Amino acid sequence: MESSQTLLKLTEELQKLPGIGKKTAERLVYFLLKAGKKEAQSLALRLNELAEKVILCKICGGITEANPCAICSSSARDKSMICVVEQPLDIAIFERTNRFQGLYHVLMGTLSPLEGVGPESLRIDELVERVKDGKVKEVILATNPTMDGEATSLYISKQIKEFGVRTTRIARGVPVGSDLEFVDEITLMKSLEGRQDI
């Protein structure tokens, strides 16, 4: 590996991805070398398309190629309900249940004072603006059941309380300390159905 700066640089870039350490990055680089030029070029093309075409929805913050996204622009969705999630990936997880027909709002993280993440770092003001217009009747807080997720939900519920919307939290069917990414669809569906007022 030491003899090629190209290999070293690619290995370093791959290590920036979550869950990829040095050994895994090296294996991926060698796999691409072995697979051949066509596979490497195809991967490069897809990564370039990702960088060029995929954006965040200006309304909900979800992943899309059109602005606003298909969910926000759909006339079939219940615009009186907003499900608040931490990350764009969480929307896909809820959508797989085929049960929630409202809208979403992505915070892009959670409050974490120890890491310097305050309310101004998240998309909380944008949520408050969406609630202010009077069309939203319920906000479902679906942050992860962690200390930061709970603190974020509590903070949001206080921020929107004055607007008279029903504020609920997904039920505790989701294990404490885990991420929505690792929860199966049935557990998530039951958590959504069993949500409670805050």
C-alpha positions in Angstrom: 0.0 0.0 0.0 2.9 2.4 0.8 4.1 2.5 -2.8 1.0 4.1 -4.3 -0.2 7.6 -3.2 -3.4 6.9 -5.1 -4.1 3.9 -3.0 -3.2 5.6 0.2 -5.5 8.6 -0.6 -8.4 6.4 -1.5 -8.0 4.4 1.7 -8.0 7.6 3.7 -11.2 8.8 2.0 -12.9 5.4 2.6 -12.0 5.5 6.3 -14.1 8.7 6.7 -17.2 6.6 6.1 -19.0 5.4 9.2 -18.0 1.9 10.3 -15.0 1.7 7.9 -11.6 1.3 9.6 -8.2 1.1 7.9 -8.3 -2.7 7.2 -11.8 -2.5 5.7 -10.8 0.5 3.6 -7.8 -1.4 2.3 -9.9 -4.5 1.5 -12.3 -2.2 -0.4 -9.5 -0.6 -2.4 -8.0 -4.0 -3.3 -11.5 -5.3 -4.3 -11.9 -2.4 -6.7 -8.5 -3.0 -8.1 -9.3 -6.7 -8.6 -12.8 -6.0 -10.0 -11.3 -3.9 -12.8 -11.6 -0.5 -14.4 -15.3 -0.9 -15.3 -16.4 -1.5 -11.7 -14.3 1.4 -10.4 -15.6 3.8 -13.0 -19.2 2.7 -12.3 -18.8 3.4 -8.6 -17.2 6.8 -9.4 -20.1 7.6 -11.7 -22.7 6.8 -8.9 -20.8 8.8 -6.3 -20.7 11.7 -8.7 -24.4 11.4 -9.4 -25.0 11.4 -5.6 -23.0 14.6 -5.2 -24.6 16.3 -8.2 -28.3 15.2 -8.1 -29.3 14.4 -4.5 -30.3 17.3 -2.3 -32.3 17.9 0.9 -35.9 19.0 0.6 -36.4 22.7 1.4 -39.5 21.9 3.4 -38.8 18.7 5.4 -35.1 18.2 5.0 -35.5 14.7 3.5 -33.4 13.3 0.7 -34.7 14.0 -2.7 -33.8 14.9 -6.3 -36.7 17.3 -6.7 -37.5 20.3 -4.5 -39.9 20.0 -2.7 -39.7 16.2 -2.3 -42.5 13.8 -3.4 -43.9 13.5 0.1 -44.1 17.2 0.8 -45.7 17.9 -2.6 -48.2 15.0 -2.5 -51.9 15.9 -2.3 -52.6 12.5 -0.8 -50.6 13.1 2.4 -52.2 14.3 5.6 -50.7 17.8 6.0 -52.1 18.2 9.5 -49.6 15.8 11.0 -45.8 16.2 11.1 -43.5 13.4 12.3 -40.2 14.8 13.5 -37.1 12.6 13.0 -33.4 13.1 13.6 -32.0 12.2 10.2 -33.2 11.9 6.6 -32.7 8.1 6.7 -35.4 7.9 9.4 -38.0 8.9 6.8 -37.3 5.9 4.7 -37.7 3.7 7.8 -41.1 5.1 8.6 -42.1 4.9 4.9 -41.4 1.2 4.8 -44.2 0.6 7.3 -46.8 2.0 4.8 -48.8 3.3 7.8 -47.9 6.9 8.3 -49.5 9.2 5.8 -48.5 12.6 7.2 -45.5 14.8 6.6 -42.0 14.7 8.0 -39.5 17.1 9.5 -35.8 16.2 9.8 -33.9 17.9 12.6 -30.4 16.9 11.3 -29.4 15.6 14.7 -30.2 16.1 18.4 -29.4 18.6 21.1 -26.0 17.7 22.6 -24.5 20.4 24.8 -21.4 18.3 25.5 -20.7 18.2 21.7 -21.6 21.9 21.2 -24.9 21.1 19.4 -27.6 23.6 20.5 -31.0 24.5 19.1 -29.5 26.9 16.6 -27.6 23.9 15.0 -30.8 22.0 14.3 -33.8 22.6 12.1 -36.0 23.5 15.1 -36.8 27.0 14.0 -38.0 25.7 10.6 -40.4 23.3 12.5 -41.8 26.1 14.6 -42.4 28.1 11.4 -44.3 25.1 9.9 -46.4 24.7 13.0 -47.2 28.5 13.2 -49.4 28.5 10.1 -52.2 26.7 11.9 -52.6 23.8 9.4 -50.7 21.4 11.6 -52.8 19.7 14.3 -50.3 17.1 15.6 -46.5 16.9 15.9 -45.2 13.4 16.5 -41.8 13.4 18.1 -39.9 10.4 16.8 -36.4 11.1 18.0 -34.3 8.1 19.1 -34.9 7.0 22.7 -31.5 8.2 24.0 -30.7 11.0 26.5 -30.1 13.5 23.6 -33.2 12.3 21.8 -35.4 12.7 24.9 -33.9 16.1 25.7 -34.6 17.3 22.1 -38.2 16.1 22.2 -38.8 17.9 25.5 -37.3 21.1 24.1 -39.4 20.9 20.9 -42.6 20.3 22.9 -41.9 23.4 24.9 -41.2 25.5 21.7 -44.5 24.5 20.0 -46.8 24.4 23.1 -48.1 27.9 22.6 -49.5 27.0 19.1 -52.0 24.6 20.6 -51.0 21.6 18.5 -51.2 18.1 19.9 -47.7 16.9 20.7 -47.1 13.2 20.9 -44.1 10.9 21.3 -43.7 7.5 19.7 -44.4 4.7 22.2 -41.6 2.9 24.0 -41.6 -0.1 21.8 -38.3 1.2 20.4 -35.5 -0.1 22.7 -33.8 2.7 24.8 -30.3 3.3 23.6 -30.9 2.1 20.0 -31.3 4.0 16.7 -34.4 3.8 14.5 -32.1 2.5 11.8 -31.9 -0.9 13.6 -35.6 -1.2 14.5 -37.8 -3.6 12.5 -40.9 -2.3 10.8 -43.4 -4.0 13.1 -41.9 -2.6 16.2 -41.8 0.9 14.6 -45.4 0.6 13.5 -46.5 -0.4 17.0 -44.5 2.5 18.5 -46.2 4.9 16.1 -49.7 3.6 16.9 -49.0 3.7 20.6 -47.7 7.2 20.7 -48.7 9.3 23.7 -49.4 12.9 24.5 -46.5 14.8 26.1 
